Amino acid sequence: MSDIILNVEVRTRAGTGGARETRRAGKIPGILYGADKDPVSISVKANEFRKSLHTGKLLGHLVTLQYGEEKQSVIAKAIQFHPVTDEPIHFDLFRVSEHQLIKIQVPVHFKNHDISVGMKKGGSLEIVRHTVELACPADSIPEELVIDLAAHDIGDTIRISEVKLPEGVRPAQERDFVIANLKASAAAQSDDGDTTVA
């Protein structure tokens, strides 16, 4: 089971009016769907939901949903935020079994900018994908994909095939797509083109 447990209540009233009523009661409305079952309108106490959200392990992770004595493994698929206050106002949960193979977006991060061969020469990193869709067991979702820039030089293309994925995890797309390029920056190109006339 996951670290996060969401205690939910079933909402009897769906739709916009029901959602507003739920928020007025200090709760956040949501929908539970998936596993070939009918969608269920649910809610979680706003303070509990915010606390779970601030752990950084709610969205895109395996979460335990608790309704009375019942427990269900779910993935938080989407969270909507208020455009002004940035407070969560709605969420979508997807039913899964713990070892079920799912497709999910995982963030990509880069390390060793400061010792990268290409970056030292004045190169710049052009990121093509900030997230990558992976197919993985619901209980083995990587937190992130980390790409080491240390040995990369100007002109290098970083593809998904370069990234070492955990066992049982693979890219959702079969092609070897580009994640980033290490390019010569305008300043570096300008320096290369300089000539001195005596």
C-alpha positions in Angstrom: 0.0 0.0 0.0 1.0 3.6 -0.5 2.3 6.2 2.0 -0.7 8.5 1.4 -4.3 7.6 2.5 -7.2 9.7 1.4 -10.3 9.4 3.5 -13.2 10.0 1.1 -16.9 10.5 1.3 -19.4 9.7 -1.4 -21.2 12.7 -2.8 -24.9 12.3 -3.4 -25.1 15.4 -5.6 -23.0 15.6 -8.7 -22.5 18.5 -11.1 -21.5 22.1 -10.6 -24.0 22.8 -7.9 -22.9 19.7 -6.0 -19.3 20.7 -6.3 -19.9 24.2 -5.0 -21.9 22.8 -2.1 -19.0 20.4 -1.3 -16.4 23.3 -1.3 -18.7 25.4 1.0 -18.6 22.5 3.4 -14.8 22.6 3.5 -14.2 19.7 1.2 -12.7 19.2 -2.2 -14.9 17.4 -4.8 -13.5 14.6 -7.0 -14.3 11.7 -9.3 -13.3 8.1 -8.9 -13.2 6.1 -12.2 -11.6 3.2 -14.0 -11.5 -0.6 -13.7 -14.6 -0.9 -15.8 -16.8 0.5 -13.0 -19.1 3.4 -13.0 -17.6 6.8 -12.0 -18.3 7.8 -8.4 -18.5 11.4 -7.1 -16.4 11.7 -4.0 -14.9 14.3 -1.7 -12.0 14.7 0.7 -11.7 17.3 3.6 -9.8 20.2 2.1 -7.1 20.4 4.8 -6.4 16.6 4.5 -6.2 16.9 0.7 -3.8 19.9 0.9 -1.6 18.1 3.4 -1.3 15.1 1.0 -0.7 17.4 -1.9 2.2 19.2 -0.2 4.0 15.9 0.4 4.7 15.9 -3.4 3.6 12.3 -3.5 -0.1 12.7 -4.5 -0.2 13.4 -8.2 1.0 10.5 -10.3 1.7 8.2 -7.4 -0.1 5.1 -6.0 -2.5 6.3 -3.2 -4.7 4.4 -0.9 -8.3 5.6 -0.9 -10.3 4.7 2.2 -14.1 4.7 2.4 -15.2 3.4 5.8 -13.6 0.0 6.1 -13.0 -0.3 2.4 -9.6 0.4 0.9 -8.7 0.8 -2.8 -5.5 1.6 -4.6 -5.8 4.6 -6.9 -3.7 6.9 -8.9 -4.3 10.7 -8.7 -4.5 11.5 -12.4 -5.4 15.1 -12.4 -5.9 18.0 -10.0 -7.5 21.3 -10.9 -6.4 24.5 -9.2 -8.2 27.8 -8.8 -6.7 30.3 -11.3 -6.3 33.1 -8.7 -5.8 31.4 -5.3 -4.0 28.3 -6.6 -6.0 26.2 -4.2 -7.1 22.7 -5.3 -10.7 22.7 -6.4 -11.2 19.3 -8.0 -9.4 16.0 -8.5 -9.6 12.8 -10.5 -8.7 9.4 -9.1 -8.2 6.3 -11.2 -8.8 2.8 -9.8 -5.8 0.4 -10.1 -4.5 -2.8 -8.6 -1.1 -2.5 -7.0 0.9 -4.4 -9.7 -1.3 -3.3 -12.7 0.6 -1.9 -15.6 -0.3 1.7 -16.2 0.8 4.6 -18.4 1.8 7.8 -16.5 3.8 11.0 -17.1 7.1 11.2 -15.1 9.1 14.4 -14.8 12.6 14.6 -16.4 15.5 16.3 -14.5 19.1 17.0 -15.5 22.2 16.9 -13.3 25.8 18.0 -13.5 25.3 21.1 -15.6 28.4 22.6 -14.0 30.7 19.8 -15.1 29.2 19.1 -18.5 31.7 19.1 -21.3 29.4 20.9 -23.6 28.1 23.4 -21.1 31.7 24.3 -20.1 32.2 25.3 -23.7 29.3 27.6 -23.6 26.7 25.2 -24.9 23.0 25.5 -23.9 20.5 22.7 -23.1 17.4 22.6 -25.3 14.8 20.5 -23.4 12.3 18.9 -25.8 10.4 16.9 -23.2 9.9 18.0 -19.5 8.0 14.8 -18.9 8.1 11.3 -20.4 5.1 8.9 -20.5 6.1 5.5 -19.0 4.4 2.1 -18.8 5.1 0.7 -15.4 3.5 -1.2 -12.5 1.4 1.0 -10.4 3.5 0.3 -7.3 6.8 1.0 -9.1 6.3 4.5 -10.6 9.7 6.3 -10.7 9.7 9.7 -8.9 11.6 11.2 -11.8 14.0 10.4 -14.6 17.5 11.9 -14.0 19.8 12.5 -17.0 23.5 13.1 -16.3 25.0 15.8 -18.5 28.6 15.4 -17.4 29.9 13.6 -20.5 27.7 15.4 -23.0 29.2 17.7 -25.5 27.8 20.3 -27.9 25.9 18.6 -30.7 24.8 15.7 -28.5 21.2 14.5 -28.8 19.8 12.8 -25.6 17.3 10.1 -26.4 15.1 7.9 -24.2 17.3 4.9 -25.0 20.1 6.6 -23.0 18.0 6.6 -19.8 18.4 3.6 -17.5 14.9 2.7 -16.4 14.0 0.6 -13.4 13.2 -3.1 -13.9 9.7 -3.5 -15.3 9.5 0.1 -16.5 9.5 1.0 -20.2 8.7 4.0 -22.4 5.0 4.1 -23.4 6.1 4.9 -27.0 8.2 2.4 -28.8 10.3 4.8 -30.9 13.6 6.2 -29.6 12.4 9.8 -29.1 14.5 12.9 -28.2 14.4 14.3 -24.7 17.0 17.1 -25.1 19.7 18.5 -27.3 23.0 20.2 -26.2 23.4 23.1 -28.6 26.0 25.7 -29.2 24.7 29.0 -27.7 24.6 32.1 -29.8 27.6 33.5 -27.8 29.6 30.3 -28.3 28.9 30.4 -32.1 29.9 34.0 -32.2 33.2 33.2 -30.4 34.0 30.5 -32.9 33.4 32.8 -35.8 35.7 35.6 -34.5 38.9 36.2 -36.4 41.6 38.6 -35.5 43.3 40.6 -38.2 46.9 41.7 -37.5 
